[in-house]
Amino acid sequence: MNCNDKISQIIENQKIIQKLREAGISQNMVGPTGPRGEKGLKGETGPIGPQGPKGDQGDPGVQGPIGPQGEVGMQGPTGPRGDKGEKGDTGIQGPKGDTGEQGIRGDLGPQGPTGPKGDSGGISAYAERYVHTQKIQELVANTETVVVLDVTGPSMNAFYTTENAITIFEVGTYKIDYFLTTEPKAETLLTIGVNRNNTLIPGSDISGDGIADYFTQLAGTVIVQLVPDDVLTLIVKANRATSLSFNGSTNAKLSIIKLV
């Protein structure tokens, strides 16, 4: 019998004694304690208690061996283009080759920038055409007509290969002078100008009233850039159909002088 059982037995005996007293029975009247009873059956196992607290973390284990190398990944995209490197030194000039045959003349390239002014060497290109005979030239209303300039003057680096026209040979800046003195048959508004390749040169058109049977004079000057094979003509236009009379003097002229 353990301690707890003994205490329980004592308490139980005290309760019995108390009840005997209350019944008027003396304690001495109670017989001796009987023999100890047999041990009772084992009680049922109690429920599992709550889980204890988590223990401390153990020390790290030894590092394992290095695994095998993985496969090579896909090639990434091409990076941005690097900066342009410095220009290398100029190589040694090779020997001069033999002169080849002259090729066909190519198309005229664009005009380069104006070079520095050179020493004065005089005029390098000029030409003129004019009319110096009596004749009549018919005009259709509001239609450009090339003035007949059947006489040619001295020329340099210019040609008279086209009838009533001047053809340019050298590229450059040219001063163009022109005039018309004529007697219209009817009153009309006359306009003269200079065409380059059948297109009016901007700023060259000059207009004036033509009085019937009276001489009317129109004159102009224009400075323009010209290139080889440009063809220049003097044109006249009237706002109504009429005829122009030339009296045999210099009634019309077209002249050019290359400035640079």
Residue pairs with C-beta under 8 A, 6 or more apart in sequence:
1 9
1 36
16 30
17 27
17 30
20 26
20 27
20 29
20 30
21 27
108 171
108 227
108 228
108 229
111 171
111 225
111 227
114 260
117 260
123 156
123 257
123 258
124 156
124 157
124 170
124 172
124 258
125 156
125 157
125 158
125 168
125 169
125 170
125 172
125 174
125 256
125 257
125 258
126 154
126 155
126 156
126 157
126 158
126 255
126 256
126 257
126 258
127 152
127 153
127 154
127 155
127 156
127 158
127 159
127 160
127 166
127 255
127 256
128 152
128 153
128 154
128 155
128 166
128 253
128 254
128 255
128 256
129 149
129 150
129 151
129 152
129 153
129 160
129 164
129 165
129 166
129 234
129 253
129 254
129 255
130 149
130 151
130 153
130 250
130 252
130 253
130 254
131 147
131 148
131 149
131 150
131 151
131 246
131 250
131 251
131 252
131 253
132 151
132 248
132 249
132 250
132 251
133 150
133 151
133 246
133 248
134 246
134 247
134 248
135 148
135 245
135 246
136 243
136 244
136 245
136 246
137 145
137 147
137 148
137 236
137 243
137 244
137 246
138 243
139 145
139 236
139 237
139 238
139 241
139 242
139 243
139 244
140 241
141 238
141 239
141 240
141 241
142 237
142 238
142 239
143 237
144 195
144 200
144 235
144 236
144 237
145 235
145 236
145 237
146 164
146 165
146 195
146 233
146 234
146 235
147 164
147 180
147 192
147 233
147 234
147 235
147 236
147 252
147 254
148 164
148 252
149 164
149 234
149 252
149 253
149 254
150 164
152 160
153 255
155 166
157 169
157 170
157 258
158 166
158 167
158 168
158 169
158 256
159 166
159 167
159 169
160 166
160 167
161 167
162 231
164 233
164 234
165 231
165 232
165 233
166 231
166 232
166 254
166 256
167 229
167 230
167 231
167 232
168 174
168 226
168 227
168 228
168 229
168 230
168 231
168 232
168 256
169 228
170 228
170 258
171 225
171 226
171 227
171 228
172 225
172 226
172 258
172 259
172 260
173 223
173 224
173 225
173 226
173 258
173 259
173 260
174 223
174 224
174 225
174 226
174 256
174 257
174 258
174 259
175 221
175 222
175 223
175 256
175 257
175 259
176 194
176 201
176 204
176 221
176 222
176 223
176 224
176 232
176 254
176 255
176 256
177 219
177 220
177 221
177 253
177 254
177 255
177 256
177 257
178 192
178 194
178 204
178 219
178 220
178 221
178 234
178 252
178 253
178 254
178 255
179 192
179 217
179 218
179 219
179 220
179 252
179 253
180 190
180 192
180 217
180 218
180 219
180 234
180 236
180 251
180 252
181 215
181 216
181 217
181 249
181 250
181 251
181 252
182 190
182 210
182 215
182 216
182 244
182 245
182 246
182 251
182 252
183 213
183 214
183 215
183 216
183 244
183 245
183 247
184 190
184 210
184 211
184 212
184 213
184 216
184 238
184 242
184 243
184 244
184 245
185 212
185 213
185 242
185 243
185 244
185 245
186 212
186 240
186 241
186 242
187 209
187 210
187 211
187 212
188 209
188 210
188 238
188 239
188 240
188 242
189 207
189 208
189 209
189 210
189 238
189 239
190 207
190 208
190 209
190 210
190 216
190 218
190 236
190 237
190 238
191 205
191 206
191 207
191 218
191 236
191 237
191 238
192 205
192 206
192 218
192 220
192 234
192 235
192 236
192 237
193 200
193 201
193 204
193 205
193 206
193 220
193 234
193 235
194 200
194 201
194 204
194 220
194 222
194 232
194 233
194 234
194 235
194 254
195 201
195 232
195 233
195 235
196 224
196 226
196 230
196 231
196 232
197 230
197 231
198 231
198 233
200 235
201 222
201 224
203 222
204 220
204 222
206 218
206 219
206 220
207 218
208 216
208 217
208 218
209 216
210 216
210 238
210 242
215 247
223 259
226 232
232 254
232 256
233 254
234 252
234 253
234 254
236 244
246 252
